[in-house]
Amino acid sequence: MIEFTGVVKRYPGCREALKNVSFAVQPGEFVYLTGHSGAGKSTVMRLIAAIEKPTAGTVLVHHQNVGRLSARSIPFLRRQLGMVLQDHRLLFDRSVFDNVMLPLQIAGMDRREAGRRARAALDKVGLQGREKSNPITLSGGEQQRVCLARAVVNRPALLIADEPTASLDAGYANDILGIFRDFHRVGVTVLVATHDESLIARFPGRMLRLDQGILAG
């Protein structure tokens, strides 16, 4: 599902965000990627999503070498992923419903089927009845639920999330992780980057720990 082999990511100025990182996430797993702020967690997520390319080594996602994908192929890769990034990237000039519909519209899906899927996704994250709301009127936890609905509306086999509970209170954080667990129970592979050790304790899973760009375990 995901395989990193000897991955190095170097940014201008010779700063190495990742140093010879190797790991694999198998289909059906629930895995936490942990570590301090600046440890390299977000870099891993951006490499998986082909937002960036490795300086060295290989990143495989669904058996595709992400570093060698052409610009034309990257959108097809991303349609196989559900992505929840730290930047919500919600469109505040559109309703909650339209935000969730957007990936399906880009993929050219029939509007009626896309609408049905969008409503189902909103229902799964507990936002039924908020379709017409503008995202700016929602709380931080509700905005994160919109992001999650948008991430899963394509019914991906793989869901990745970068600090999905950051800046949320304990109640909202528990709710969000509970939703991830629900998707995992129906067969979705989940990789969550978080520094919240207390949250991991409440929702156990396999852990990969980064320390200054080095995979420690």
C-alpha positions as CSV (number, residue, x, y, z in Angstrom):
1,M,0.0,0.0,0.0
2,I,2.8,2.4,1.1
3,E,6.5,1.6,0.9
4,F,9.4,4.0,1.7
5,T,12.9,2.6,0.8
6,G,16.0,4.7,1.8
7,V,14.1,7.9,1.4
8,V,16.0,11.2,1.7
9,K,14.3,14.6,1.4
10,R,16.7,17.6,1.3
11,Y,15.4,21.2,1.1
12,P,17.4,24.2,-0.1
13,G,20.1,25.1,2.3
14,C,21.0,21.5,2.7
15,R,18.5,20.8,5.5
16,E,17.6,17.1,5.5
17,A,14.0,16.7,6.5
18,L,14.2,12.9,6.1
19,K,17.3,10.7,6.4
20,N,17.3,7.2,4.9
21,V,13.7,6.5,5.9
22,S,12.3,3.0,5.2
23,F,9.0,1.6,6.3
24,A,5.9,-0.1,4.9
25,V,2.1,0.2,5.6
26,Q,0.2,-2.9,4.6
27,P,-3.4,-2.9,3.3
28,G,-5.9,-2.8,6.2
29,E,-3.5,-1.4,8.8
30,F,-4.0,1.6,11.1
31,V,-0.7,3.3,11.7
32,Y,0.4,6.4,13.6
33,L,3.4,8.5,12.5
34,T,4.6,10.3,15.6
35,G,7.4,12.6,16.5
36,H,8.2,16.2,17.7
37,S,7.3,19.3,15.6
38,G,9.7,19.4,12.7
39,A,10.5,15.7,12.9
40,G,9.5,15.1,9.3
41,K,5.9,13.9,9.6
42,S,4.4,16.4,7.2
43,T,7.2,15.7,4.7
44,V,6.3,12.0,4.7
45,M,2.6,12.9,4.0
46,R,3.5,15.3,1.2
47,L,5.7,12.7,-0.4
48,I,2.9,10.1,-0.3
49,A,0.5,12.6,-1.9
50,A,3.1,13.5,-4.6
51,I,3.1,17.2,-3.5
52,E,6.8,16.8,-3.2
53,K,9.4,14.3,-4.6
54,P,12.2,12.5,-2.7
55,T,15.7,13.7,-3.1
56,A,16.8,10.0,-3.0
57,G,15.2,6.7,-2.4
58,T,11.8,5.3,-3.5
59,V,8.3,6.0,-2.4
60,L,5.7,3.5,-3.6
61,V,2.0,4.1,-3.2
62,H,-0.4,1.4,-4.7
63,H,2.8,0.0,-6.3
64,Q,3.4,3.3,-8.2
65,N,6.8,5.0,-7.9
66,V,5.5,8.4,-6.8
67,G,8.9,10.1,-7.5
68,R,8.7,9.1,-11.2
69,L,5.1,10.0,-11.9
70,S,4.5,12.6,-14.6
71,A,2.5,15.7,-13.8
72,R,-0.4,14.2,-15.8
73,S,-0.4,11.0,-13.7
74,I,-0.4,12.7,-10.3
75,P,-4.2,13.6,-10.2
76,F,-5.0,9.9,-10.9
77,L,-2.8,8.9,-7.9
78,R,-4.6,11.4,-5.6
79,R,-8.0,10.1,-6.6
80,Q,-7.0,6.8,-4.9
81,L,-6.1,8.7,-1.7
82,G,-8.1,10.4,1.0
83,M,-6.0,13.3,2.2
84,V,-6.6,15.5,5.3
85,L,-3.9,18.1,5.4
86,Q,-3.0,20.7,8.1
87,D,-4.2,23.4,5.8
88,H,-8.0,22.7,5.5
89,R,-8.1,24.2,2.0
90,L,-11.8,24.7,2.3
91,L,-13.5,27.1,-0.2
92,F,-15.3,29.7,1.8
93,D,-17.3,31.0,-1.2
94,R,-19.0,27.6,-1.4
95,S,-21.3,25.6,0.8
96,V,-20.3,22.5,2.8
97,F,-22.0,20.4,0.3
98,D,-20.2,21.9,-2.7
99,N,-16.8,21.6,-0.9
100,V,-17.4,17.8,-0.5
101,M,-18.7,17.5,-4.0
102,L,-15.7,19.1,-5.6
103,P,-13.4,16.0,-6.0
104,L,-16.2,14.1,-7.7
105,Q,-17.0,17.0,-10.0
106,I,-13.3,17.2,-11.0
107,A,-13.4,13.5,-11.7
108,G,-16.3,14.0,-14.0
109,M,-18.9,12.0,-12.0
110,D,-22.6,12.3,-12.9
111,R,-24.0,15.1,-10.7
112,R,-26.8,13.0,-9.2
113,E,-24.4,10.2,-8.2
114,A,-21.9,12.7,-6.9
115,G,-24.6,14.4,-4.8
116,R,-25.7,11.0,-3.3
117,R,-22.1,10.2,-2.4
118,A,-21.5,13.7,-0.9
119,R,-24.6,13.4,1.3
120,A,-23.5,9.9,2.4
121,A,-20.0,11.2,3.3
122,L,-21.5,14.1,5.3
123,D,-23.7,11.7,7.1
124,K,-20.7,9.4,8.0
125,V,-18.9,12.3,9.7
126,G,-22.0,13.6,11.5
127,L,-22.7,16.7,9.4
128,Q,-26.1,15.8,8.0
129,G,-28.2,18.9,8.0
130,R,-25.3,21.2,7.5
131,E,-25.1,20.9,3.7
132,K,-26.0,24.5,3.0
133,S,-23.8,26.0,5.7
134,N,-20.7,28.1,4.7
135,P,-17.6,26.5,6.2
136,I,-16.6,29.8,7.8
137,T,-19.7,29.5,10.1
138,L,-18.5,26.1,11.5
139,S,-16.3,25.4,14.5
140,G,-12.8,24.1,14.0
141,G,-13.9,20.5,14.7
142,E,-16.8,20.8,12.2
143,Q,-14.5,22.2,9.5
144,Q,-12.2,19.2,10.1
145,R,-15.2,16.9,9.6
146,V,-15.9,18.6,6.3
147,C,-12.3,17.9,5.3
148,L,-12.7,14.3,6.2
149,A,-15.9,14.0,4.3
150,R,-14.2,15.5,1.2
151,A,-11.3,13.0,1.7
152,V,-13.5,9.9,1.7
153,V,-16.2,10.9,-0.8
154,N,-14.1,9.1,-3.5
155,R,-14.2,5.9,-1.3
156,P,-10.5,5.6,-1.2
157,A,-8.7,2.5,0.0
158,L,-6.1,4.6,1.7
159,L,-6.6,7.6,4.0
160,I,-3.8,9.8,5.2
161,A,-4.1,12.6,7.7
162,D,-1.5,15.2,8.9
163,E,-2.2,16.3,12.5
164,P,-6.0,16.0,12.0
165,T,-6.7,16.9,15.7
166,A,-4.3,19.8,16.0
167,S,-5.9,22.9,17.7
168,L,-9.0,20.9,18.6
169,D,-10.2,20.4,22.2
170,A,-10.2,16.8,23.6
171,G,-13.8,16.2,22.8
172,Y,-13.5,17.1,19.1
173,A,-10.2,15.2,18.9
174,N,-11.7,12.1,20.2
175,D,-14.6,12.4,17.8
176,I,-12.3,12.8,14.8
177,L,-10.1,9.9,15.7
178,G,-13.3,7.8,16.3
179,I,-14.4,8.6,12.7
180,F,-11.0,7.4,11.4
181,R,-11.4,4.2,13.4
182,D,-14.8,3.7,11.9
183,F,-13.4,3.9,8.4
184,H,-10.6,1.5,9.3
185,R,-13.2,-1.0,10.6
186,V,-14.7,-1.2,7.1
187,G,-11.3,-1.9,5.4
188,V,-9.7,1.5,4.8
189,T,-6.0,1.7,5.4
190,V,-5.2,4.6,7.6
191,L,-2.0,6.6,8.3
192,V,-2.3,9.4,10.8
193,A,0.6,11.8,11.6
194,T,0.2,13.2,15.2
195,H,2.3,14.3,18.1
196,D,-0.6,13.8,20.6
197,E,0.6,10.8,22.7
198,S,-2.5,10.9,24.9
199,L,-4.7,10.5,21.9
200,I,-2.7,7.5,20.7
201,A,-3.1,6.0,24.2
202,R,-6.9,6.2,23.9
203,F,-6.9,4.8,20.3
204,P,-4.0,2.3,20.1
205,G,-2.4,1.4,16.8
206,R,1.0,0.5,15.3
207,M,3.5,3.4,15.7
208,L,6.3,4.7,13.6
209,R,8.4,7.4,15.3
210,L,10.4,10.1,13.6
211,D,13.2,11.9,15.4
212,Q,14.9,14.7,13.4
213,G,14.2,13.0,10.1
214,I,15.3,9.6,11.3
215,L,12.8,6.7,11.7
216,A,13.4,5.5,15.3
217,G,10.8,2.8,15.4
